[in-house]
Amino acid sequence: MALTAATKRTFVGMPEVLSIATAGNDTYYEGAMLVIDADGYAAVPSDTAGLLPIGVYSGRQGQSFAVASGSHDRVEMLRGKAWVAFSGAAQSDVGELFYVSDDNTLTQTAGSKTIGFRPLDFKTGYVLIDFANPIDLT
């Protein structure tokens, strides 16, 4: 389910910090998992091939950050290993393919997505995703 409020993500190790221009006319919430859209901007994921998951919005610009239409404000992104909620996470999920389906949800269904992740670990209710190492399946 897409974010409607800020959420905290826990990182393992030190994430890389990036400054990325945003797609206009959207609101970004702290903890949002974002992709690079076809125009090269950070955006909320959609079911489209070739969208590179770039990382997690840090919340530095505010827990919710609205970008006006036509604007391309920059946001601070964190890229590294983060725990992401996944209902029913189990040891058998480690190494399986996962995809970012919206700014708060992982799925094991590719749909049209061609870039995914293989979790490195799990704990009850979470899988460990390394946003620095996406897998291009094309």
Secondary structure, 3 states (H helix, E strand, C coil): CCCCCCCCCEEEEEEEEEEEEECCCEEEECCCEEEECCCCCEECCCCCCCCEEEEEECCCCCCEEEECCCCCCEEEEEEEEEEEECCCCCHHHCCCCEEEEECCEEECCCCCCCEEECCCEEECCEEEEECCCCEECC
